[in-house]
Amino acid sequence: MFINASSGYQQSSLCGSIGIAGACIGSVCEGADAKKLIMKLENWYKAAELPIYQPDGPIATTVAESIQCEVSVGKYMEAEGVEYGDQMRKNRCAGVAADCTRKAVELLNEFFA
């Protein structure tokens, strides 16, 4: 269902993790509430040192300062000295996906508490 979100929606635009988390938030919240929660998620993403979740060993963390895939993953690749197809980049993005999912659940739990 969300294959279109991979690689920043194929164009390195919006980080797919943010887009998917936003869609999930929107599926359980009214429009105005969803917008507020998604904005909180996006602001967190721009400021967080990611990835927090690193199941395959330590890798560099970076602060994206943007929700754009190209900026976020680009900062990581520059810091780590890897190319887009490298396994470490894939591990990083998998960790970021887990982090965004966790944060979305936290925001929803707060909202519905």
Contact map, one row per residue, 1 for C-alpha under 8 A:
11110000000000000000000000000000000000000000000000000000000000000000000000000000000000000000000000000000000000000
11111100000000000001000000000000000000000000000000000000000000000000000000000000000000000000000000000000000000000
11111100000000000000000000000000000000000000000000000000000000000000000000000000000000000000000000000000000000000
11111100110000000000000000000000000000000000000000000000000000000000000000000000000000000000000000000000000000000
01111111110000111011000000000000000000000000000000000000000000000000000000000000000000000000000000000000000000000
01111111110000010000000000000000000000000000000000000000000000000000000000000000000000000000000000000000000000000
00001111111100110000000000000000000000000000000000000000000000000000100000000000000000000000000000000000000000000
00001111111111110000000000000000000000000000000000000000000000000001110000000000000000000000000000000000000000000
00011111111111110000000000000000000000000000000000000000000000000000000000000000000000000000000000000000000000000
00011111111110000000000000000000000000000000000000000000000000000000000000000000000000000000000000000000000000000
00000011111110000000000000000000000000000000000000000000000000000000000000000000000000000000000000000000000000000
00000011111111100000000000000000000000000000000000000000000000000001110000000000000000000000000000000000000000000
00000001111111100000000000000000000000000000000000000000000000000001110000000000000000000000000000000000000000000
00000001100111110110000000000000000000000000000000000000000000000011100000000000000000000000000000000000000000000
00001011100111111110000000000000000000000000000000000000000000000011100100000000000000000000000000000000000000000
00001111100001111111000000000000000000000000000000000000000000000000100000000000000000000000000000000000000000000
00001000000000111111100000000000000000000000000000000000000000000000000000000000000000000000000110011000000000000
00000000000001111111110000000000000000001100000000000000000000000010000000000000000000000000000000010000000000000
00001000000001111111111000000000000000000000000000000000000000000000000000000000000000000000000000000000000000000
01001000000000011111111100000000000000000000000000000000000000000000000000000000000000000000000000000000000000000
00000000000000001111111110000000000000000000000000000000000000000000000000000000000000000000000000011001000000000
00000000000000000111111111000000010001000000000000000000000000000000000000000000000000000000000000000001000000000
00000000000000000011111111100000000000000000000000000000000000000000000000000000000000000000000000000000000000000
00000000000000000001111111110000000000000000000000000000000000000000000000000000000000000000000000000000000000000
00000000000000000000111111111000010011000000000000000000000000000000000000000000000000000000000000000001000100000
00000000000000000000011111111110011000000000000000000000000000000000000000000000000000000000000000000000000000000
00000000000000000000001111111000000000000000000000000000000000000000000000000000000000000000000000000000000000000
00000000000000000000000111111100000000000000000000000000000000000000000000000000000000000000000000000000000000000
00000000000000000000000011111110110000000000000000000000000000000000000000000000000000000000000000000000000000000
00000000000000000000000001011111110000000000000000000000000000000000000000000000000000000000000000000000000000000
00000000000000000000000001001111111000000000000000000000000000000000000000000000000000000000000000000000000000000
00000000000000000000000000000111111100000000000000000000000000000000000000000000000000000000000000000000000000000
00000000000000000000000000001111111110000000000000000000000000000000000000000000000000000000000000000000000000000
00000000000000000000010011001111111111000000000000000000000000000000000000000000000000000000000000000000000000000
00000000000000000000000001000011111111100000000000000000000000000000000000000000000000000000000000000000000000000
00000000000000000000000000000001111111110000000000000000000000000000000000000000000000000000000000000000000000000
00000000000000000000000010000000111111111000000000000000000000000000000000000000000000000000000000000000001100000
00000000000000000000010010000000011111111100000000000000000000000000000000000000000000000000000000000000000000000
00000000000000000000000000000000001111111110000000000000000000000000000000000000000000000000000000000000000000000
00000000000000000000000000000000000111111111000000000000000000000000000000000000000000000000000000000000000000000
00000000000000000100000000000000000011111111100000000000000000000000000000000000000000000000000000010011001000000
00000000000000000100000000000000000001111111110000000000000000000010000000000000000000000000000000000000000000000
00000000000000000000000000000000000000111111111000000000000000000000000000000000000000000000000000000000000000000
00000000000000000000000000000000000000011111111100000000000000000000000000000000000000000000000000000000000000000
00000000000000000000000000000000000000001111111100000000000000011110000000000000000000000000000000010000000000000
00000000000000000000000000000000000000000111111100000000000000111110000000000000000000000000000000000000000000000
00000000000000000000000000000000000000000011111110000000000000111000000000000000000000000000000000000000000000000
00000000000000000000000000000000000000000001111111000000000001110000000000000000000000000000000000000000000000000
00000000000000000000000000000000000000000000001111110000000011110000000000000000000000000000000000000000000000000
00000000000000000000000000000000000000000000000111111000000011100000000000000000000000000000001100100000000000000
00000000000000000000000000000000000000000000000011111100000111000000000000000000000000000001101100100000000000000
00000000000000000000000000000000000000000000000011111100000010000000000000000000000000000000001100100000000000000
00000000000000000000000000000000000000000000000001111110000000000000000000000000000000000000001101100000000000000
00000000000000000000000000000000000000000000000000111111111000000000000000000000000000000011001000000000000000000
00000000000000000000000000000000000000000000000000001111100000000000000000000000000000000000001000000000000000000
00000000000000000000000000000000000000000000000000000111110000000000000000000000000000000010000000000000000000000
00000000000000000000000000000000000000000000000000000111111000000000000000000000000000000000000000000000000000000
00000000000000000000000000000000000000000000000000000101111100000000000000000000000000000000000000000000000000000
00000000000000000000000000000000000000000000000000000100111110000000000000000001000000010001000000000000000000000
00000000000000000000000000000000000000000000000000100000011111000000000000010011000000000000000000000000000000000
00000000000000000000000000000000000000000000000011110000001111100000000000010000000000000000000000000000000000000
00000000000000000000000000000000000000000000000111100000000111110000000100110010000000000000000000000000000000000
00000000000000000000000000000000000000000000011111000000000011111000000100100000000000000000000000000000000000000
00000000000000000000000000000000000000000000111110000000000001111110001110100000000000000000000000000000000000000
00000000000000000000000000000000000000000000111000000000000000111110000100000000000000000000000000000000000000000
00000000000000000000000000000000000000000000110000000000000000011111001100000000000000000000000000000000000000000
00000000000001100100000000000000000000000100110000000000000000011111101100000000000000000000000000000000000000000
00000001000111100000000000000000000000000000000000000000000000000111111100000000000000000000000000000000000000000
00000011000111110000000000000000000000000000000000000000000000000011111111000000000000000000000000000000000000000
00000001000110000000000000000000000000000000000000000000000000000001111111000000000000000000000000000000000000000
00000000000000000000000000000000000000000000000000000000000000010111111111100000000000000000000000000000000000000
00000000000000100000000000000000000000000000000000000000000001111111111111110000000000000000000000000000000000000
00000000000000000000000000000000000000000000000000000000000000010000111111111000000000001000100000000000000000000
00000000000000000000000000000000000000000000000000000000000000000000111111111100000000000000000000000000000000000
00000000000000000000000000000000000000000000000000000000000001110000001111111110000000000000000000000000000000000
00000000000000000000000000000000000000000000000000000000000111000000000111111111000000001000000000000000000000000
00000000000000000000000000000000000000000000000000000000000000000000000011111111111100001000000000000000000000000
00000000000000000000000000000000000000000000000000000000000000000000000001111111110000000000000000000000000000000
00000000000000000000000000000000000000000000000000000000000101000000000000111111100000000000000000000000000000000
00000000000000000000000000000000000000000000000000000000001100000000000000011111110000000000000000000000000000000
00000000000000000000000000000000000000000000000000000000000000000000000000001111111000000000000000000000000000000
00000000000000000000000000000000000000000000000000000000000000000000000000001101111101011000000000000000000000000
00000000000000000000000000000000000000000000000000000000000000000000000000001000111111001000000000000000000000000
00000000000000000000000000000000000000000000000000000000000000000000000000001000011111001100000000000000000000000
00000000000000000000000000000000000000000000000000000000000000000000000000000000001111101100000000000000000000000
00000000000000000000000000000000000000000000000000000000000000000000000000000000011111111100000000000000000000000
00000000000000000000000000000000000000000000000000000000000000000000000000000000000011111110000000000000000000000
00000000000000000000000000000000000000000000000000000000001000000000000000000000010001111111000000000000000000000
00000000000000000000000000000000000000000000000000000000000000000000000010011000011111111111100000000000000000000
00000000000000000000000000000000000000000000000000000000000000000000000000000000000111111111110000000000000000000
00000000000000000000000000000000000000000000000000000101000000000000000000000000000000111111111000000000000000000
00000000000000000000000000000000000000000000000000100100001000000000000000000000000000011111111100000000000000000
00000000000000000000000000000000000000000000000000100000000000000000000010000000000000001111111110000000000000000
00000000000000000000000000000000000000000000000000000000000000000000000000000000000000000111111111000000000000000
00000000000000000000000000000000000000000000000001111110000000000000000000000000000000000011111111100000000000000
00000000000000001000000000000000000000000000000001111000000000000000000000000000000000000001111111110000000000000
00000000000000001000000000000000000000000000000000000000000000000000000000000000000000000000111111111000000000000
00000000000000000000000000000000000000000000000000001000000000000000000000000000000000000000011111111100000000000
00000000000000000000000000000000000000000000000001111000000000000000000000000000000000000000001111111110000000000
00000000000000001100100000000000000000001000100000000000000000000000000000000000000000000000000111111111000000000
00000000000000001000100000000000000000000000000000000000000000000000000000000000000000000000000011111111100000000
00000000000000000000000000000000000000000000000000000000000000000000000000000000000000000000000001111111110000000
00000000000000000000000000000000000000001000000000000000000000000000000000000000000000000000000000111111111000000
00000000000000000000110010000000000000001000000000000000000000000000000000000000000000000000000000011111111100000
00000000000000000000000000000000000000000000000000000000000000000000000000000000000000000000000000001111111110000
00000000000000000000000000000000000000000000000000000000000000000000000000000000000000000000000000000111111111000
00000000000000000000000000000000000010001000000000000000000000000000000000000000000000000000000000000011111111100
00000000000000000000000010000000000010000000000000000000000000000000000000000000000000000000000000000001111111110
00000000000000000000000000000000000000000000000000000000000000000000000000000000000000000000000000000000111111111
00000000000000000000000000000000000000000000000000000000000000000000000000000000000000000000000000000000011111111
00000000000000000000000000000000000000000000000000000000000000000000000000000000000000000000000000000000001111111
00000000000000000000000000000000000000000000000000000000000000000000000000000000000000000000000000000000000111111
00000000000000000000000000000000000000000000000000000000000000000000000000000000000000000000000000000000000011111
